[in-house]
Amino acid sequence: MKLLFIASLGILSLTHPLLSFADNANGKNLYQARCSMCHGVDLKATGPLANKSNPPTPDLTTSAFKKRLSDYPGVIVSSIILRPNGDLIPRTLRENGVKLSPHSWSIKDLRDLNQYISGVISVK
């Protein structure tokens, strides 16, 4: 049921007519504030915490990730953020003394972040 909800969020985030324009600046800000510490500013798993998680942080510029993002737009980003399979991200942050303020993710945020990541990896 949880997986169906996450898939629905991803699809809705990309198809809802009132939300058809993603805000790339918001996506970039969210990425830099919440993702780059592991994935790095270049999305290649070069952030200071990249090798401190188990499994290590994935490189988001690989052809395999690009294909997953293309095949399942929005689903990948929302499923990672909503962490249906454990607490890898919060545990890695906790174990390394990184404190992030809570964020109430909206569908717009997920869509914006998906667009930002897609835009960056499409030029790599």
N, C-alpha and C positions, 0 to 999 in steps of 0.2 A: 504494500500500500504506500509506504514511504517513497519507494522508487517511482511509483506512478505519479505521486504528488510532485516530486522533483522534476520528472520529465515534463509534466504539465506546466510547471513554472517556466522551464526553459523554452518550451514551444510558445506559451503565452507571451513571454517576454519579447519574442521576436515577431509575433504576428498581431498583437493587439493594435487596432487602428489608432487609438488615441496615443499610443506610445511608439509611433513609427519612427521617430527621429531620436537616435541615441545622442547623448552628450559626450563627445570624446574627451573634453576637459574633465568632466566628472569621472569618467573611466580612468583617465590617467592619474588623477588625484587619488582615487581609491587604490589603484595598483601601487603607486609609489608609497602610500601610507600603510598599506595592509599586506602587500605581496612581495615587494622588492627586497625585503630583508632576507628572504629565502631565494626567490627566483632571480634577483638582481635587476638592475635597471635595464639590462639588455635581454631579459627573459631567458637567459642561458644557464640558470642555476649558479649564478656567481655571487649571490648575496652572502653576507657574513654568516648566515645560519644555514646555508645550502647543504653542508655536509654534517650538520648536527642533528639531523632527523634520521629515523630508520623506518622505512627506506629513505635514502637521500632524496633531496628535492629534484624533481625532473626538469630537464631543459625544455622549455615551452616552444623552442624554435625548431625542434626536430620534425622530420616529415611525418612521423607517426602521430605526433600531437596535432600537427596541422590537419591531418586527415580526420582525426577524431573530432576536432573543433568544427570542421567543415561538415562531417556526416551528422553530427549532433549539435547544431548551433544552440548555444544557450544552456544546454543540458550539462555540458562539462563544467562550465564555470559555476552554475548554481549548485551542482552536486558536490563540488569540492568545497565551496563556501559553507554549505549547509551541513557538511561532514556526516553523512549517513553511516559511515563505516568506522566510527571511533573518534578519538580526540588527538590525532597525530599533530595537527597544527597547534592547538592550544597547549598540548604537552611540550612540544618543542619550544614554544615561546616561554612557557613557565620555567622549563629546565635551564633556559639561557637568560633568565632575568628580564625578558622583554615584556613590557606591559602595554597592551593596546586597549584603548577605551572600547567599551561595547559599541557595536554598530547595528542598528536595525535595518537590515538589508531590504530594500524595496525591489520590486521587479525592474524598475527603471535603473537602479544601481547595477543589478545583474546584467541587464542589457548593455548599459554603458561600458561596464568592465569587459564584457564579451567583445564589444566592438573595438575597444582600445587594443586588447590583446590580439584580435584578428588583424587589425591594421598594422600593428608592429611586426607580427610574424610574416605578414604577406610581403613585406619588403626585404626580409632576410633570406 
